[in-house]
Amino acid sequence: MGVGRPARLAVGVVSAGRVGSVVGAAWAAAGHHLVAASGVSRASVRRAAALLPDVPLLPPDEVVTGADLALLAVPDDVLAGVVKGLAAAGCFRPGQIVVHTSGAHGVGVLAPAAEHGVLPLALHPVMTFTGRTEDVARLAAGSVGVTAAEGDEAAWSVGEALVVEMGAEPVRIPEQVRPLYHAALAHGANHLVTLVRDCVDTLERAGIRPAERLVAPLLSAALDNALRHGDRALTGPVARGDVGTVRAHLRELGAVDPDLAETYRRLAGRTARRAAAAGLLADHAVRDVLAILEETP
Ligand SMILES: NC(=O)c1ccc[n+]([C@@H]2O[C@H](COP(=O)([O-])OP(=O)(O)OC[C@H]3O[C@@H](n4cnc5c(N)ncnc54)[C@H](OP(=O)(O)O)[C@@H]3O)[C@@H](O)[C@H]2O)c1
């Protein structure tokens, strides 16, 4: 497949976390040979047994030393230290491919490995994983953000080929935009969860159950419409300029949870400005909505 790559690589996985075990399983399914994985906690050992059966569990330095393709799927905050430690221990060698899966980092964090002649790649699956077997299919249904060294076209091609082997779609993310790319994804995926849970909790506080069943079709349709139609998908009191309703919402939410009311106020302001930019709300209506939002709670 790739540029100057053998068809079947010896893959080492550090470690059998939620992502490492799933990406490892995907590459095994593509025909690569999983030579070893690391994992100490009960959760990682259990995931390895389920997703990487018969793959020996070894310390990280031995996993990397024996690999043509070393996958470093460790928490963002320990990645730099793990790379430095492995480099200091002499685990990297020229010709190895070293991949990490962090969205927050580009290939810069792999510099201590690159100094030993490895091909560094950042392959970030744009998906949320729990480390279960169904995640392998989820990985294949989505995209992976690929970053390789600037100007090294062969390295970018190897990264893209490795993503295609996962069954996923590669998307090139230049090193310098990686932090903003990751911030945008976290804002969407993580804060969506907070919004949904705030919605569900507030309904349950009002005695309305099962709240999840009530809101699932509404929220699914809103997400689908936003992705298909952009800001023009917006409905509701802000988009209509119904300032009396917005004021009542702030009063009700403020009575049960002032912090939630503050979040609503901020998001409603942003919603009003987006609605105006999309031509949904006239200037005077935007001013009215923003004036209500600026009222002292
Ligand atoms: N989960 C997601 O949805 C997702 C999606 C895309 C990208 N990512 C990225 O993928 C990376 C891994 O995330 P994850 O969710 O898979 O994390 P995770 O489930 O917490 O797994 C982390 C793994 O790293 C191991 N580990 C922790 N500290 C280590 C160290 N100092 N040396 C060697 N191994 C160590 C853990 O082993 P033990 O359990 O034995 O301690 C565990 O197997 C992160 O960069 C994350 O941002 C995650």
The ligand as a Gaussian input file, in Angstrom:
#p B3LYP/6-31G(d) Opt

LIG

0 1
 N      -11.374000       7.992000      23.836000
 C      -11.643000       8.716000      22.779000
 O      -12.821000       8.875000      22.453000
 C      -10.539000       9.310000      21.929000
 C      -10.847000       9.661000      20.594000
 C       -9.827000      10.122000      19.770000
 C       -8.544000      10.279000      20.272000
 N       -8.270000       9.986000      21.583000
 C       -6.883000      10.176000      22.040000
 O       -6.239000       8.904000      22.142000
 C       -5.298000       8.926000      23.222000
 C       -5.642000       7.822000      24.191000
 O       -6.930000       8.066000      24.724000
 P       -7.809000       6.897000      25.363000
 O       -9.195000       7.434000      25.471000
 O       -7.558000       5.628000      24.655000
 O       -7.180000       6.832000      26.833000
 P       -7.383000       5.671000      27.923000
 O       -8.553000       4.819000      27.590000
 O       -7.301000       6.334000      29.244000
 O       -6.106000       4.760000      27.707000
 C       -4.836000       5.229000      27.964000
 C       -3.865000       4.075000      27.898000
 O       -2.575000       4.595000      28.153000
 C       -1.948000       3.816000      29.166000
 N       -1.039000       4.705000      29.878000
 C       -1.333000       5.702000      30.737000
 N       -0.219000       6.311000      31.157000
 C        0.819000       5.660000      30.543000
 C        2.230000       5.795000      30.572000
 N        2.828000       6.761000      31.314000
 N        2.980000       4.944000      29.840000
 C        2.413000       3.966000      29.085000
 N        1.068000       3.783000      29.013000
 C        0.297000       4.627000      29.735000
 C       -3.058000       3.236000      30.000000
 O       -2.624000       2.035000      30.574000
 P       -3.230000       1.505000      31.946000
 O       -4.728000       1.469000      31.774000
 O       -2.620000       0.167000      32.157000
 O       -2.825000       2.525000      32.989000
 C       -4.153000       2.991000      28.956000
 O       -3.992000       1.721000      28.359000
 C       -5.382000      10.339000      23.844000
 O       -4.399000      11.129000      23.250000
 C       -6.757000      10.813000      23.433000
 O       -6.828000      12.220000      23.331000
 C       -9.229000       9.499000      22.419000

